[in-house]
Amino acid sequence: MKPLTTRINRRHAIQTAGALIALPAFESLGFRRCVAAVGGAASPKRLVFLGFGWGVTEDEWYPKIGEPGRDYALPPLLEPLATHKADFSIVQGLWNRSTGNGHYGSTFWLTGANEYGAPGQSFFNSVSVDQVAARALGTDTRFESLALDCGEAANGSGHGPGLSLSWDARGKPVGGPRNPVEAFHRLFAKDTTPLEQQKALLQQRRSILDNALENARDLGRSLGKTDQDKLDEYLQGIRDLETRLSRDEKWIGTERPQPTLGEPKPGLAGREEIALMYDVIVAAIQTDSTRVLTYRQPVTTLLTSMGLKTEAHTMSHYHGRPGDVVESSRQRDLAQSELLAGLIAKLKTTKEPDGTSLFDHTTVVYGSNIRTGHSLDNCPTLITGRGAGVKLGENIVVTKGTPLSNAWLALLQGSGVVAESFGDSTGPLREVVA
């Protein structure tokens, strides 16, 4: 009989009728003993980025600058997180230095790019930190990453692109499910198409890509430099599609895991939608369907679901506005803190096969590219989870104007991603490293 460590692995499976069916990590089969035998390295690192846009009510959201460290007073709008105070840190002083346009919302939050970074172009973006992480952490999962969207027209100030938090290596937005129902089906829906037909469809798609690639290369021989640059971008898009097809081929015949979460009901919006999307995120991590996620959360529908009539863009410019606008801003921040507290609680109580919790191996960043209005300095930044080895339970105050990309670099390195730099970083943010 083979040793336990070769008989049981993270993707223990049986083979039947030509299909590979994944099994749960049963304790009775000795999975925990297997984990111990190989040094307890079964639980992977995960990264989750939650962008809420539109900034915060800064006077009551940030801890006092003069109270750095652990002994700080929790500000009123973070009070719903009091139970978890020892398990998250606020980082103050971070800024996307190359971004000066408040109308682009969260477009540059995870990239740190300069919108004028390409000569002759009116808009430019670069790869986002989640996609860099996905290339390293997502090699063994069905989905390299998952970009969740709220479906609202824009994020941040309400103008400009702002439609995605995730941007690929070409600086193009990464699309994804726009509500919990779409996300659930993307992750867990069973494909009833016969296996041979699935294989035939994949082969057909690959043939189409091969033909497109060959024709594009022939065309490239007669193009000028400007058109050649456009063609190179097109070819990179084809290569990205080829990578996705290769991943689909790798997982063909492997049934999707069944989460403890039931199928979401359609039509939810605002607060209920965010809470349900958080449940989907936990299920995605728990089933190891993906290890890198972003979620661009709704704000407009959140306000509506709370019975608040203030328009989101007006609310973000609450300074000097009537009292009801300020109160709407406060209520939004409190609701978002309550929802985040629920997510942290679920991560703490959801167990890994080795007895640890998801919280022990996951890092969650909660924040925005905008402080308030059009102000892009001191980006609201909350970090929780033990996955990247960051300090928790502290009010961390860094030098004003420190690149936000420094924080992203520290999280990449803390999660085991080999990276010497990211965006406009000047080095990893040592202040957050435990």
N, C-alpha and C positions, 0 to 999 in steps of 0.2 A: 504493500500500500504506500502511496506517495505521502511525503510529510505534509503536515497540516498547512504549512505556509505555501505549498504549491497547490493544494487542493482547494483552498479558500482564498479568494482575493476580493478586491473592492467591487469587482463586477462579476461575482460568482454567477454562473449561468448554466442552463441546460440547452441542449440542441435537439430539436425535433422537427421533422419534416422540412429540413433545410433552413429553418429559422432559428435564430439565437434569441432566447427569452431570458431577460435579466431577472435574477432572484433577489429578494431582500437580504440584508446581512444578518442572518439568523444567529442569535446568541447561542442557541442549542447546537449549532454546527461549529461552535468554537471561534466565532469571528473575533471576539475580544481577546482570546488567547493568541490568535494569529497576529492581531495588532501589537500585542505586547512582545511577541517573538521577533517582530521586525522593527522594534524600536519605537512603537507608538506613532508612526508617521503616516497613518491612514487618512487623517483629516486634512484636506487641502486648505489653502488660503483663499479667501474670497474678498472682493471689493465691491461695495455698493455706493453709488453716488446719487443722492437725492437733492435735486435742485428745485427750489420753490419760487424763485423769481420775485420781482417787484420789491425786494428789500425787506426791511423790518422797521418796527417802531423803535428807533435806535435808543431813545432816552430810557426805555424800560426793558430792552432786550439784552444789551451788552452789560456784562459785569463791569464794575468800576476799574478803570485803568490802574488806580492806586492800590488795588487789592490783588496783586498777582499771587500765584501759588494756589494751595489747597484751601486756605482759610478765607475764601471770598464769599460775599453774600450773594445768593442766587437772585438775580433780578426778577421782577414780578412776572414778566412774560415767559420765563423759563420755569416758573413754579410747578407746572404739571410734571416736570422732570425731576422733582426733588428726590423721589425714591431712588433714582439712578444717578444722583449727583457724583458719587464716587466712580462712576463708570463712563463718564464723558468729559471731554475738555473743550473749552472755548479758546480759539486762537484769534488774537487781535493784532492788527497791524499789517495784514496781508493785502496785496493789491496786484491786479493784472496790469503791470506797468505799461505795456504796449497798447492797451485798450483805452481809448478816450471817448468813445461814443456810447452814451447811456441808452441810445435807442436800439442797440443790438441785444439787449437783454442778456440771456445766459449763453449766447452764441459762443463766446470766448471763455466761459467759466472754466472749462476743463482743458482748454488748449493753450491759453496764455499767448495767443497769436496776435500779431499786428494786422489789423484789417487792410492796411496799405502795404503789406509786406511783399507784394509782387508788383514790380514796376509796370505801369500801364494798366493795372487792374484797379477797379473801384472797390472790390471786395476780395479778401483773401482770408483763408483759415488753414490751420494745420491739424495734425492728428491730435486727438484728445487722449487724456491719460488712461481712460478706461480701455481704449483700443490697444494702447501699448501694453497694458496689463493683460488683456485678453490673449495677445499673441504668445505670452509666456504661460499663463494660467489656464488657458482654455483648450489646450491640445488634446485632453483626454475626455472632454465633455461633448455631448451632442451639439450644444450651442456654444460657440466660442465666446459670445457675449450676448446680452439681450438689452436693447435700447427701448425702454418703455416710454410712451408718450401720453399726453393728456388730451390731445386732439384740439386744444385751443389754438386760435389763429396765431398767437405770438406769445412770447415770454419776456419778462423783464419790463421794459417801459411800454410795450405794446406796439412798437414800431420795428422795422427791419426784419431780417430772417428769423432768428430766435426759435426755430422750429425743432431743434434737436440739441441735446447735450453732447451727443456722440458724433465724432467726425473722423473719417477714415484717413489713411495715409496720404490721400490726394487732396485732403481738406474739403471733402464732400460729406454732407450730412448722412448719418446712418439711420435708416428707417426702422420702425418696429411697431409692435401692437399699440393701439391707441386707447384701449380700455381693458379692464380685467377679463372680460369674456374672450377677447382676442388673444390676450396673453396666456390665458389658461389653455385655450385650444392649440396655440402655437407650441406650448410646452408638453401637453399631456394627451391631446386628442389621438385616438387610435386610427391608423391608416388602414382602411378595409380593402384597399386595392391589392389584388393578388400579387405575390412577391415577384413573379416573372414579369408582370406588367410594370411594376415599379422599376425593375431593372431596365426594361425596354425604354421607358420614359427617360430615365437618366442617360441612357446611351444616345437617345435622340437629341437631348439637350447638348450633350457633349459634341455630337457631330455638327450641330448648328454653330456652336462656339468655334470649333476647329475651322469650319468654312469661313466664318467671319474673320477669324484671325489671319487666315491665309490671304483673303481678299484685301484686308487692311494693310498687310505688309506689302502686297503688290502695289497698292495705291501710294504708299509712302515713298516710293522711289521717285515720284514725280512732283512731290510737294515742296513748297518753300518752307523756311524755318518756322514762321508763325503757324502755318497749317500743320507742320510736323509736330510742334508742341501739342497741338490739339489732338493729333492722332496718337501721340504717346499717352496722353491722358485716357483716350478711348481704349488703347491696348491694355492699360493698367486696369481699367474696368473689366475687360474680358478676363484678365488673369485673376481678378478677385472672384469673378463668377466661377472660374475653373476651380478655385480653392474651395468654394462652397459646394460645388458638385462633388469634389473629392471627399468632403466631409459627409455629404449625404450618402455616398457610396459606402463609406466606412460603417455607417450606422444602419444601412438597409437590412431589414429582417430582424432588427433588434427592437422589441416592443418598448414603448415608452413606459416609464414608471407610473404607478398610480398613487397620487398623493392622498393624504388624509383630508385635504381640502376638497369640498364638494364643488361641482361646477357652478360658477357664479351666475347670478341672474342678470339678464341684460337690463339696461335702462337706469342703472345707478349713476349718480352724479355727485360731484362735490365731496363732502366729508365721507359719505359711505363708499364712494369710489376709491378714495385714497386708502381708507382702511382695508378694503378688499384687495387693492393692488399690493399693499404691504403683505397681506396673507399670501398672495401669489409669489412674491419675492422670497418669502420664507420657504414656501413649498419648492421653488426652483432650486434654492440652495440645499435644502434637506435631501432632495432626490439627486443632487449632483448633476442636474441638467445643464447648469452653467455656473460659473464661478465669478463672473463679472457682470454687473447690471448697472444701468442708469435709469432714473425715472424723473422725467420732467413733469412735476405735479401741477394740477390745475389750481388756479386762484379764483378766476371769475366764477366758476361753478361752485367753488367752496363758499364764496360769499353768498351766493344765491341760496345754497342749501342751508345756510345759517340764518336766512331771512334778512340779510343785510343788503341794502339797496345802493350802497356806494359803489361806483364804478372802480374797477381795479386800478386803472391808470391814475384816476383822480386821487385815490387812496394813497398811492405811492408818493404823491406830492402833498402829504398831509400837513406840512408846516404852513401855518397861517390860515389853515382851512377851518371851517366850523367844527364844533365839538363832536358832531356825529361822525365826521370823517375820521378824526383821530380815534374815536371809540371803535369804529369799524376796523381800523388798522390793528388796534389792540386785540380785538376779538379774533381776528384772523390769526395773529401770532399765537394766542393762547390755544386755539383749535389745532394749529399745526404742532405745537409742543405736546398736546395731549395725544395726537396721533403718533408722533415719534416715540413717546413713552410707551405706547402699546406695542410698537415694533420692537423696541429694545427688550421689553418683557418677553415677547415671543421668542426672540433669539436666545434669551437666557434659559428659557424653559424647554426649548426644543433640543433634544439630545442627539448626539452623534453615536454611531455604533460602538465607539470606544468609551462611552460614558461621559465624555465632555459635552459642552453645549455648542451650538452654532455660534454663540457670542464669543467663544474662546478662539475661534478661527476666522472670524469675519470682521472686516473694518467697514464702518458706515460713515460716510461724510454727508453732512446735511448743511446746505448753504446756498449762497447766491452770489452772482457776480456784482450785484448792486447792493449798496448799503441802504440807500433810500433815494427816491427821486431819480436824479441822473448821477448821483455820487457813486463813484466806482472804487473809492479807497476804503480800507478796513472792511473787506468783504466778510459778511457774516459767515463764520466757519465753526461748525461743531463736529467733533470727531468722537466716535464711540466704537466699541468692539476691541478685542485683543488680538486680532489677526495680524496686524502690522507692527506690534510691539511699541505702540505710542504711549505717552504718559496719559493717564486718565485721572479725572477728578480735579483738574486744575484750570485756573484762569491763566492762560499762557499769553503773555504780552511780548511781542517781538518788535524790533525796530520798525518804525513807521515806514511804509513803502517797500517792505520786504516782498519779493516776488511770490505770488500765490503758487507759482510753479515749483518753488522750493519745497512747499508742503507736499505737492503731488510727487515730487522726486523721492522724498522721505518715505511716503507710503508705498511707492513702487519697490524701493529697496527693502523696506521692512516686510513686504509680502513675498520676497524672494525673487523679484524681477531684476535681472541684470540691466542696469541703466546708469550711465555716468552723468547724464543731463536730461532735462526735459523742458520744452518750451523755452522761456527766457530765464530759466533757473540760473542761480549763481552757486548752487550747491544744495545738498539736502538740508532741510530745516532741522538743525540739531536740537532746537528747543523742544520739539515734540517727541524726540526719541527717548524712550524710557531707559 
